[in-house]
Amino acid sequence: QVQLVESGGGLVQPGGSLTLSCAASTSIFTAYRMGWYRQAPGKQRELVATIISDRNTNYADSVKGRFTISRDNAKNIVYLQMNSMRPEDTAVYYCNAAHIIVASKSFWGQGTQVTVSS
């Protein structure tokens, strides 16, 4: 079992920046592909970005060039740096840990609200 605790959500103005953090309780952090997903009201949960390593990342087209995912394997933390934010980025953001080999080992955080509004 992996526990994930997100932090860093809040209210930001359009064009602003915000950084989300997700701390994972596991001794084998590097065995997991870490990801951020989001769910807006009335919509399905969607992928934002995932990371296995700095050279192995994946982004949704809607956030490419604006968001950056990174991980600190020494601290068991994954980050999502969000720049040039738009009202359509408003959603609950969830952290996910998916085991690279055992697909059934997938864990979710409780979510953190991000609101982009003036």
N, C-alpha and C positions, 0 to 999 in steps of 0.2 A: 504494500500500500504506500502510495506517495501522496503526501499532503502538500497542497499548493496554496500559498497565501499571496494574493495580489495587493498592490498598493499604488498610490499615485494618481488615482482618478480625481476628477473634479470638473469645475467649470472653466472654460477657456474661451476667449473671443476668437472669431474667425481670423485666420492668419497666424494665430498664436501657436505655441508649442506646449507639449506635455510629455512627460516620461513615465511610463508604467514599469513597475517592477514585479517580479514573481519569484518568491523564494520557495525552493523545493526541499522537502525532507526526504532525502535518499542518499545512500552512500555510494550509489553508482549513477550519479547525475549524467555522466557522459554516455550512458547506455540509452538515454532518452532523446528523442527528437522533441524539442520544445516548440511550442507554438502559441500564438495569440489568435483568438477568434472573437467575433463580436456579434451581438444580436440587437437590432433596433426594434422598437415597438411594432408589432404586427408583421415582423419579417422573420425568416429563418436565420439560424446561426450560420455565419459565414467565416471562411478563413481570411485572416488578415496577413499573417506571416508565420513561417516556420524556420527553424534553424537546427542543423545538426552540428555544423561547424561554421567558422567565419567564411569558408569558401563554399559552403553548402547551405544556401538560404533560398527561400521561396516567398514571393509576395503576390498578393492580389493585385490585379491591374489597377484598381482604384487607388492604391496607396503607393505604388511604385514611384520612387523619386521623392517621396514625402516622408515615409516612415522607414525606420531602420531597426531591425531586430539584432540583438547581440546577446551573448551569454558569457558569464564569468564562472568557469567550471570550478575554480578554487572556492567560490562562495555559494555555489549552487543557486545562482540567480540568473534569470533571463529578463532582458529589458526590451521595451518597445519605445523608441524615441519617435515622437510624432511631431512633425513640423508642418507649417502651412495648412493648418487644420481648417476643415470646412464643416458647415452645419450637418452635412450628410455623414460625417464621422461620428455623430452622436449615437451612442449605443452603450450597452453593457459589454465590457471587454472581459473575456475569459482566458485564463492561462490553461494550457494543456500540456501534459507530458505523455508521450506515446513511446513505448519501448520499441527500439529499432528492430528487434528480432521477433519478440512475442507481441503480435498485434493486439491481442486481447488485453494487454496491460496498458490501459489508457486512463488517465486521471485528469480531473478538472478542478479548477479553483472555484471559489464562490462568486467570482465576478466583481468588477468595479465599474461604477458608472462614469462615463465620460460625456460631458455635454458641451457642445460648441455653439455658443450663442452670444449675441451682443446685448 
